[in-house]
Amino acid sequence: MIEPVHVDHQHVVWADTDAGGRIHWSVVCRWAEAAEHTYLRTLGWQPEEARSFPRRSTRATYHRPLRFGQRFELRLGIERVGTSSVTFVWTVVSEGETCVSGRHTVVHIDGAGRPAPWPDHLRAGLAGGGRGAGSGAQARTGQGTSPE
C-alpha cells in the first residue's frame, strides 16, 4: 500500500449493512469519498467545488467481511496525480486485516464538462502527497467524517 495521506477511524453503522449482516458492497465507495473530501479540505478545497470533480473510474476488491459495529480504518493514499485527474488508492483495515482495497480516479472538469487542470493549490498539495513526490506525507486522522 502507498503511504496514506489521510486515515479515517470509523465503525460500521446499521445503514451500511445488507440483509446478510455484512456491509453492502456499495458503502466502501461512500467511505472512500468521505475520506477523500476530508483530505482535500486540508488542502483548501471547498465543498461547493464538488460539482467540478466527477469520478471517472472506481474499483474495489473485498477480502474479508465487515459487520455491524465493527471498527475499521480507511487509509487513503495517492497513486497518481495528472494534470486533470488524480487516482486515490485506499484500504479498509479492521483488527489488523485488510477487508477491502480499492481505487478511484477523480477528474477536474470545466464549466462545459471537459477535463481541466486541477486548481494550483490542490494540485500542489496532491503532488506533495503522491508516490514519488519525496514528501513523506503525514497521515491525518478523521473521526466519523461524512461526505458533503
JODAVEN-V803529 format. One record per pair of residues at least 12 apart in sequence whose ideal C-beta (glycine too) atoms are under 7 Angstrom apart, sorted by the first residue. I is the first residue (numbers start at 1). J is the second residue. D is the distance in whole Angstrom. If there is no record, write none. Layout:
I,J,D ; I,J,D
This chain:
1,75,7 ; 1,77,6 ; 1,91,6 ; 2,77,4 ; 2,78,7 ; 2,79,6 ; 2,89,6 ; 2,131,5 ; 3,77,6 ; 3,137,6 ; 4,75,4 ; 4,76,6 ; 4,77,5 ; 4,139,5 ; 5,39,6 ; 5,76,6 ; 5,77,6 ; 5,78,6 ; 5,129,4 ; 5,137,5 ; 5,139,7 ; 6,35,6 ; 6,38,6 ; 6,39,4 ; 6,76,4 ; 6,139,7 ; 6,140,5 ; 6,142,7 ; 7,73,5 ; 7,75,5 ; 7,139,5 ; 7,140,7 ; 7,141,5 ; 8,34,7 ; 8,35,5 ; 8,38,7 ; 8,73,7 ; 8,74,5 ; 8,142,5 ; 8,145,6 ; 9,73,6 ; 9,141,6 ; 9,143,6 ; 10,72,6 ; 10,74,7 ; 10,144,6 ; 11,69,6 ; 11,70,6 ; 11,71,5 ; 11,72,7 ; 12,66,5 ; 12,67,6 ; 12,68,5 ; 12,69,6 ; 12,70,5 ; 14,68,6 ; 17,68,5 ; 21,67,6 ; 21,68,7 ; 22,65,4 ; 22,66,7 ; 22,67,6 ; 23,66,5 ; 28,60,5 ; 28,92,6 ; 28,100,5 ; 28,102,6 ; 29,58,6 ; 30,147,6 ; 31,74,5 ; 31,92,7 ; 32,74,7 ; 32,76,7 ; 32,88,7 ; 32,90,5 ; 32,102,6 ; 32,104,6 ; 33,147,5 ; 34,145,5 ; 34,146,6 ; 34,147,4 ; 35,74,5 ; 35,76,4 ; 35,90,7 ; 35,145,7 ; 36,76,6 ; 36,88,6 ; 37,147,6 ; 37,148,6 ; 38,142,5 ; 38,145,5 ; 39,76,6 ; 39,140,7 ; 40,122,7 ; 42,140,6 ; 43,121,7 ; 43,122,5 ; 43,125,4 ; 43,126,7 ; 44,121,5 ; 44,122,7 ; 45,122,6 ; 47,148,4 ; 50,148,7 ; 52,108,6 ; 52,109,6 ; 53,106,5 ; 53,108,6 ; 54,107,6 ; 54,109,6 ; 55,104,6 ; 55,105,7 ; 55,106,6 ; 56,85,6 ; 56,105,4 ; 56,107,5 ; 57,104,7 ; 57,105,5 ; 58,102,7 ; 58,104,4 ; 59,102,6 ; 59,103,5 ; 60,100,6 ; 60,102,4 ; 61,100,7 ; 61,101,5 ; 61,102,7 ; 62,100,5 ; 63,98,5 ; 63,99,6 ; 63,100,7 ; 63,101,7 ; 64,97,5 ; 64,99,4 ; 66,92,7 ; 66,94,6 ; 66,99,5 ; 70,94,6 ; 71,94,6 ; 72,92,5 ; 72,93,6 ; 72,94,4 ; 72,99,7 ; 73,93,5 ; 74,90,6 ; 74,92,5 ; 75,90,6 ; 75,91,5 ; 75,93,6 ; 76,88,6 ; 76,90,5 ; 77,89,5 ; 77,90,7 ; 78,126,6 ; 78,129,5 ; 78,130,4 ; 78,131,7 ; 79,103,6 ; 79,131,6 ; 80,130,7 ; 81,123,7 ; 81,126,5 ; 81,127,5 ; 81,130,5 ; 83,117,5 ; 84,107,6 ; 84,108,5 ; 84,115,4 ; 84,116,6 ; 84,117,6 ; 84,118,7 ; 85,105,6 ; 85,106,7 ; 85,107,5 ; 86,106,5 ; 86,126,6 ; 87,103,6 ; 87,105,5 ; 88,103,6 ; 88,104,6 ; 89,103,5 ; 90,102,6
